[in-house]
Amino acid sequence: MTISIAFDVYGTLIDTHGVIDALRELVGDDAPAFSQQWRDKQLEYSFRRGLMKDYVDFSVCTRQALNYTAAVSGHKLSEAQSDGLMQVYAKLPAFNDVMDCLKTAQSKDSRLFAFSNGSAQAVEALLEHAGIRGYFEGVVSVESMQTFKPNPEVYDHFVESTKSQVGDCWLVSSNPFDVLGALNANWRAAWVQRNPLTQFDSWETSPTVTIDGLSQLYEKI
């Protein structure tokens, strides 16, 4: 049986905290906390936009989250500094375990897709820069649906656009909200628990499998 594997991009394949070195030049030792709040607010804004049916490109959520984080942290950034951070965000690195995982996938009976809240153009560029675009059959973005994960319509869109079957779809994500969204859409889902201190949401639903890195993926699914 051929399975379709949807790899989340931001936080799963690509390290959203790869911006910390650039942040450290601007906010010093506050860089890790700044990066975390920026990421948290970025996701919160996408959730709000999805609920309000007020879609904007994911990069707008990212920029607005950056502006908010700078304001509440007391680190005033110039427009040029903010632009520079956004440029870094567009070229974030892949996690160290990504390449080996994708190479292993080539020998398995599976179809690989990048599946993201980001625009197709942004994700294509990000994966190209990280040197991993060639491993994927395609990029599936939410932009054509004008909403964000975990809206069920996004997961249905993936199934339709990739000509997959729901029962053959796996999501691979480090984001619990994304895992819950996939499970709600009757997919199977692997949660990548990169940090052992990170807790999965205490809902009535649990990941199909939990792994601590992508190197374990094909042992579990």
C-alpha positions in Angstrom: 0.0 0.0 0.0 1.3 3.4 -1.0 0.9 6.0 1.7 0.9 9.8 1.4 3.0 11.5 4.0 2.3 15.2 4.6 5.3 16.8 6.3 4.5 20.0 8.1 7.2 22.6 7.3 7.6 25.3 10.0 8.8 23.7 13.2 9.0 20.1 11.8 11.3 20.2 8.8 12.5 23.8 9.2 13.8 25.2 12.5 11.8 28.3 13.3 14.3 29.1 16.0 17.0 29.3 13.4 16.5 33.1 13.7 18.0 33.2 17.2 21.6 34.1 16.1 20.2 37.1 14.1 18.0 38.1 17.1 20.9 37.9 19.5 22.6 40.7 17.6 19.5 42.9 18.3 18.1 41.8 21.7 21.1 40.0 23.3 20.3 37.3 25.8 16.6 37.8 25.3 16.8 36.1 21.9 15.5 32.7 22.9 12.5 34.1 24.7 11.9 36.6 21.9 12.0 33.8 19.3 9.5 31.7 21.2 7.0 34.5 21.7 7.3 35.5 18.1 6.5 31.9 17.0 3.6 31.6 19.5 2.1 34.9 18.4 2.5 34.0 14.7 0.4 30.8 15.3 -2.1 32.6 17.4 -2.7 35.2 14.7 -3.2 32.5 12.1 -5.8 30.8 14.4 -7.6 34.1 14.9 -7.6 34.8 11.1 -8.9 31.4 10.4 -11.8 31.7 12.9 -12.6 35.2 11.6 -12.4 34.1 8.0 -10.0 37.0 7.4 -7.2 35.3 5.6 -3.9 37.0 4.9 -0.6 35.5 3.7 1.2 33.7 6.5 4.0 36.1 6.2 1.7 38.9 7.3 1.0 36.9 10.5 4.7 36.5 10.9 5.4 40.2 10.5 2.6 41.3 12.8 3.8 38.8 15.4 7.3 40.2 15.2 6.0 43.8 15.7 4.0 42.7 18.7 6.9 40.8 20.3 9.2 43.7 19.8 6.7 46.1 21.4 6.0 43.9 24.5 9.6 42.9 25.0 10.8 46.6 25.1 13.2 46.0 22.2 12.3 48.6 19.6 13.3 47.5 16.1 13.7 49.8 13.2 11.9 49.0 9.9 15.3 47.9 8.4 15.9 45.6 11.4 12.5 44.0 11.1 13.0 43.6 7.3 16.3 41.9 8.0 14.7 39.4 10.4 11.9 38.7 7.9 14.6 37.9 5.3 16.3 35.5 7.8 12.9 33.9 8.4 12.6 33.2 4.6 15.8 31.2 4.7 15.6 29.3 7.9 17.6 26.0 8.2 16.3 22.5 8.2 16.7 20.4 11.3 19.7 18.1 11.3 17.6 14.9 11.1 15.6 16.0 8.0 18.0 15.0 5.2 18.5 11.4 6.4 14.8 10.9 7.0 14.0 12.0 3.5 16.7 9.9 2.0 15.3 6.9 3.8 11.9 7.8 2.4 13.1 7.4 -1.1 13.5 3.6 -0.6 10.0 3.3 0.9 6.6 2.9 -0.7 5.3 6.4 0.0 4.6 9.7 -1.6 6.1 12.8 0.1 4.6 16.2 0.3 5.3 19.4 2.1 2.1 20.7 3.7 2.1 24.2 5.2 0.4 27.3 6.3 2.9 29.2 4.3 2.3 30.3 0.7 3.5 27.9 -2.0 6.1 30.4 -3.2 7.5 30.9 0.3 7.7 27.2 1.1 9.2 26.4 -2.3 11.9 28.9 -1.7 12.5 27.7 1.9 12.8 24.1 0.9 15.1 25.0 -2.0 17.4 27.0 0.3 17.5 24.1 2.7 18.4 21.7 -0.1 15.5 19.4 0.4 12.9 20.4 -2.2 13.8 17.5 -4.6 12.6 14.9 -2.1 9.0 16.0 -2.4 6.4 15.2 -5.0 4.8 18.5 -4.4 4.0 21.4 -2.0 0.5 21.8 -0.7 -0.3 25.2 0.8 -3.4 26.5 2.5 -3.4 29.7 0.5 -5.9 28.3 -2.1 -8.3 27.6 0.7 -7.9 31.1 2.2 -7.7 29.7 5.7 -5.2 28.0 8.0 -4.6 24.7 9.8 -6.3 23.1 11.7 -9.4 23.9 9.7 -10.7 20.5 8.5 -11.1 21.9 5.0 -7.3 22.2 4.7 -6.8 18.5 5.3 -9.6 17.7 2.8 -7.9 19.9 0.3 -4.6 18.0 0.7 -6.4 14.7 0.0 -8.1 16.1 -3.1 -5.2 17.9 -4.5 -2.8 15.0 -4.1 -5.3 12.4 -5.3 -4.8 10.4 -2.1 -7.2 8.4 0.1 -7.9 9.6 3.6 -7.0 6.2 5.1 -3.6 6.4 3.4 -2.6 9.8 4.7 -0.1 10.5 7.5 0.7 13.8 8.9 4.2 14.3 10.4 4.3 17.4 12.6 5.9 18.8 15.7 2.8 21.0 16.3 0.1 19.5 18.5 -2.6 21.6 16.9 -1.7 20.2 13.5 -1.7 16.6 14.7 -5.1 17.1 16.3 -6.4 18.7 13.1 -5.2 15.7 11.1 -6.7 13.2 13.5 -9.9 15.1 13.4 -9.9 14.7 9.6 -9.5 10.9 10.1 -5.8 10.8 9.1 -3.1 9.1 11.1 -0.5 11.4 12.6 3.1 11.2 13.9 3.9 13.8 16.5 7.6 14.8 16.6 8.3 15.6 20.2 11.7 17.3 19.7 11.8 18.7 23.2 11.1 16.1 26.0 9.6 18.9 28.1 7.0 19.7 25.5 3.6 18.2 26.4 0.9 17.1 24.0 -2.5 18.7 24.6 -4.6 16.9 27.2 -7.5 16.1 24.8 -9.5 13.0 24.2 -7.3 12.2 21.2 -3.6 11.2 21.1 -1.1 11.0 18.2 -1.0 7.7 16.3 2.7 7.6 17.1 5.1 9.8 19.0 8.7 10.1 18.0 11.5 12.3 19.4 13.0 12.9 16.0 12.5 12.2 12.3 15.1 9.4 12.4 12.5 7.3 14.2 9.7 7.9 11.6 10.0 4.8 9.5 10.4 2.6 12.5 7.0 3.7 13.8 4.6 4.1 10.8 
